[in-house]
């Protein structure tokens, strides 16, 4: 892939401060020096969980990007978070996934945990010594929150949690998991039936199945948790009892969807850069493949999708940093960001001909990796239903508006240079 540019495109200038532009350059330099060489190793050993990349990003304090300074974080906001995920994702989507997967439950703690709980867990997140996962998805229910079967029963000053979670990002790296469990008796409406718990990875009865590589994102662990009567103290309840659905939904919208939009954007940029470099270098007749109008037409389509995806991703998180209602924009950035990147990746595979089928060629990795940004935080069907709600003016909850005070308190001056 061609050398990574270190200057943000002019179209993003309205959303970036001097601090953001510096972070952009730092992320590019770091990705080129530290992540790109390890990407080859990660692809060569897909059954291996990548730990060194997480340690390196921890050294940069990037897990602290949205953690308030009071807890050792950078308090840099959602645009800054998007920059890091996007620029790392351009070189390695798996590395970007490691970063973004911890930032989702960290956001849940920021919005719903008590001050004591924040002081207990967020400093470890900030210095990278405590990575997190959010454990919602289950083997039978999938991402259908209302179908969660994991239960938590009160036993004095403890809760006993039993169940199973699947497709959990950072499962093998996390020192603690934010687990959603059913705390109400059968028949209670879903909105008050679930509760969130922090479950440390060394709790007796908690086990993580061996890492099994997926189609893409090699090196990133997406595993299975078994909880066999795991006991946690009442102090590990996050938010109120029965507030689990709100925690899961808000975390998905405010963190999960923009994070995945950033991963898709990174992959998308790499796809376009790889394809244009290939076409310019491939001789044909008295010129190069890039001179053929039929191919330039398809590249033009890819570039149009990429530019639109970039604006969607950054505009939505800029609104979020400003404390403005933007749930549909966050949803749309994830939905179209994936859809457009997947289309460009398929076009690139076709434009490369037989070269695309070479197992060691970068494009094959990019094509596989983009498949992983579709299911998490709601499939395309789910996103379209939520967007239809917006079209009919039926947005019953705007999490970006409801939690705006917490966002602006964590990042009191998001436009500061």
N, C-alpha and C positions, 0 to 999 in steps of 0.2 A: 504494500500500500504506500502511496506517496507520503512524503514528509508532512507532518501535521502542521497546519497554519496556526499561529498563536494569536491572531487578531480577530476578535469577534466581527461578524459581518455587520455592515452599517444598519441593516434592518432591525438589529437588536439594541441599538444605542438607546432608544427611549426607555429600555427596561434595565439597563446596566449602569452602575456607578463605577467610579475609579477603582473601588475595592473589588467589585465584581470582575473588572477587566484584569486586575492583577491575579485574582484567583483563577481565571481562565488560563492565563499564561502559565501559572504554577502547575495547574492540573495537566496541561499539555506536556510540559517538560517532565513531570513526574511519570506520566503514562509512557512517554517515549523511553525514558531511562530505566524504569523499574518494572512496569507491567508488560510492555510489549515483549521483552525477552522471555518472560515467564509464561506468556500466552502459548508459545510453542510447546512448552513442557506440559501445560494444562491440557492441551489437545492430545498430546501423545499418551497421557495417562488419565483417561476420563474417569477411571474408578477411584482416583485419589482426591481427597478433599484438600483444596488449596488453603493453607493457613498463613503462609509467608506474606501473601498479598494483603491479607487482613492486618497483619502486624505492621506492614509498611504504611498502610493508610492510617492506622492508629497513630503512628509516629508523626503524621501530618496533622493530627487532631481533626480529621475529616468526619469521624463519627460524632464529633461535637458540633457539627455545623449549625444545627438548629437548637442545640441545648443552650439555655441561658447562661450568661457569664457567672451568675451566682452559683451555678453548679459546675463550674469549670469549663463551660462550653464557649463557643465562638459567638453564638447568638446572631448568626449572619443572615438567617431567613431562608425563604423557600427558593428565591431566585438563585442564591448561592448554592443551595443544595442541588438544584437542577443543573447548574454549571458543572459541578463535580461529577455527578452521575453521567451526564451527557458526554463530557470530554473523556472520562475513563471508558465509557461504553463504546466510544469510537475505536478504541484499541482492544478492549476486552469486555464484552457484555457480561461475562461471568464475574469479573472483578467488580463491575458496576453493581451487579446483583447483590454481592456480598455487602456492599455499602448500603444500598437502598433498603435491604431487608431489615437491618437493625434500626434504621431511621423511622420505620412505621410504628413499632411498639414504643420507641422513644417518644414519638409524638403523642401516643395515647397517654403515656405517663405525664407528659407536659400538661395535657388538657384535663386529666381526670384524677391524677394521684394527689395525695395530701402533700404538704410541704415536707413532712417527715419521710414519706415514701420517695419523694423526689431526691431528697438528700441522701437517701439510702442507696438508690440505684443510678441516678443520672451522672454523678461524678465518675463512676466506673465506665459508663457509656462514653463520656467525654474523653477520658484518657485511653479508651480502646481496650481496657482490661476486661470489660463486660460487654460482649456482643449479645444481642437479643434476637428472639424470633417471636412472631405472632402466630399462635396455633388455633386456627378457627376451622379449617377444612377437615372433613372426616371421610373415612373410606366409603361409607354408604351415602351420606348426605352431600358429599362434595362441597361446593361453596354455598349450598342452601342453608343459611344460618338457622332458619326455622326448623330444620331437620336435625339439628345437633342432638346427639345421643349421649355424649359424655356428661356425667352427672357429678355434682358436688353436694355432699350431705354434711350438715352441721354436726359436730361432735365436740361439745363444750366450747373451748376457745380455739378449736381447729376446724378445718374443713377437710373432708376425705373425698378425693377426686378419682373417678374411675372412668376409663374410656380410651379412645384411640384417636389420634390426629394424623393426617396424611398430607403429603405435598407441602411440608413445612420448610420454608426457606431459612437457611443458616442452621438447620437442625443439629448438625454436628459441631458447629462452632459456638453456638449460643451457650452462655453461662446461665441464662434464665429465659423462660418462655412465658409469654402472656397468653394464658389459656382461657378460652371461653367454655363454660360448662353450664349445664342446666341445673338451676337451684330451686325451681318451682315444681310443684306436683303436676302430673299430666293434666291437661285441660286448661292450664293457665295461659293466657294469651302470650304470644312470643315476645312482645315488646317489654314484658316484665319477667320473663322466665329465665333469662340468662344473666350470668355474672362473670366478670373477668378476674382472674387470679394471676399473680406472679408466682411461677413455680421454678425454683432454682434447679439446675440440671443435676445436682448431686442429691436430690431428695430420694429417699428410699421408695422404691416402687416405680420410679420413672426410668424407662429404658428407651434408647434410640436404636432402631434397626440399622444394620450395616449399610453404608453408603452404596447406592446403586446409581450409576450414571444415567442421565436422561438423554434425549435426542440431541440436545445442545447444552450450552452453558456448562461445559466441562470444567470441573474444579469447584463449582458451586454446589453445595449440598442441599437437596430438597428431599427430606426424609420423613420417616414414620415414627411417631411418638406413641408409646404405650404407657398408660397411667393405670397402675394396679394398686388401688387404695392408697394413693399418694396423699400424705398429710401435710397441710400447710397451715400456718397460724392465721388467725382472723386478720392480722395486720397485713396480710398479703392480698386482701381483697382490694382491687383497684376500682375507684368510684363507689357507687352505692350498690347494695345487693339488688339485682334486677336491672342494672344499668348496662349489662353486657352488650345488648344489641346496639345501643347508642355508641358505645366505645368502638365496636367493630365497624359500624357504618361510617362514623366520622373519620376513623383512621384510614379506611379504604379510600374515601373521597379526598381528604385533605393531604394524604401522604402516598397511599398505594398507587392511585391513578396518575398523579403527576410524576411520581418516581418512574413508573413504567413508561410513560410518555418520553421521559428523558433517556431511558435505556433504548427504546425504539429509535429515537432520534440519533443516538450515537451509532447504532447499527446502520441506519439509513445513510448517514454521511459516509460511512466506510464503504457501503455498497456502491454509492455513486462515484466516490473517489477511485475505488478499485476498477470499476468498469470503464471510466473515462481514460484512466492510465493505460489500460489494456488496449482499448481501441486506438489510442494515439500511437502506441508502440507497435501495433500489428500492421505490417506492410500489405498493401493490396493494390494491384495494378501499378500506377505510377505515384501512388500516394499511400495513405493509411486507411484503415477501416473507419477512422473518425471522419474521413472526407465524404463518406457515402450518406446521401440525404436520407435514405430509408432508416439508417441507424441513428442519425442525428435527430430524427423525429422522435424516436423512442427515448433517447437521452433527454431531450427537451421535456418529455412527459415526466421522467424521473426527477429532473431538476425542479419542475413545478411542484411536484408532491413534496419534495424535500424542503423547499422554501416555505411552503404553507405549514408543514409540520413544525418547523422551527419557530415560526411566529406563534402558532397555537400553544406550544409548550411554554414559551417564555411569557407570553401575554397573560396566560391564566395564573401562573405563580406570582407574577408581578401584582395582579389584582389581589391575590391572597395575602401578599406581604403588606398591601395597603389596607387590609382589613375590610375589603369590599366583598359583597356577596358574589360568588363565582362558581358555585358547585357545578352548574351545567358546563362551564368552560373547562373545568378540570376533567370532567367526564369526557367531554369531546376531545380534549387533547390526547387522552389515552386511547379512545376509540379510533379516531382518524389517524393518530400517530402510528399505531400498529398496522392498521389497514393499508395505509400508504407505503409504509416501509416493507411490508410483506409483498405488495404488488411490485415495488421496485426490485426487491430481491429476486422475485421470479423472473422479471424482465432481464435482470442481469445474468441469471443462469442461462437464459436462452441466447443472449447476446454473446456469451462466452463460448458457446458451442461445446465441443468435447472437453475443453479445458476445465469447464465447470465441474466435470465429473471426477476430476483428480482429487483424491481424498486429502492430499496435503495442501491443496490450494485454498487460500483464505476465503474465497467466496462461498465454498461449501459450508464453512463454519458460520458465516454470517447468515446464510439461508436457514441453517438449523437453529441458530440462536433466536432469530426473530419469531419463531413459532412459540417461544416461551413467554412472549409478552401478551399473548391473547387471553389465556384462562385467568390469571390472577387478578384480584380486585374487580371481578365481574367480567364475564365474557361479552362479546359484541352484542349479543341479544339483550343482556342486562343493561348495557350502556344505552342502547336504543330505546328501551322502555323508559329509562330515566330521562332521556332527552325528550321523549314524547310527553312525559309529565311536564317538562319545562314549556313545551309548545302549547299545552293546554292550560298553562298557568296553574299547575297542580303541584308545585314544589312545596310540600308540606313542611319540610325542614331544610333550611339552608345552613349547613354546618359551617361554612365559611363566615357567615354572618353571626351565627349563634356563638361561635368560639373566637370571634374577632378580637375581643378584649385580651384573651390569653395570647393570641398571636402577636398583637401589638405590644403587649407587656414584655414578651420574650424578645422581641425585636423592635425596641422603641423608636428607632429611626432608620427604617429600611432603605431610605434614599440617601443616607449619608455616604459621603465618599470615604 
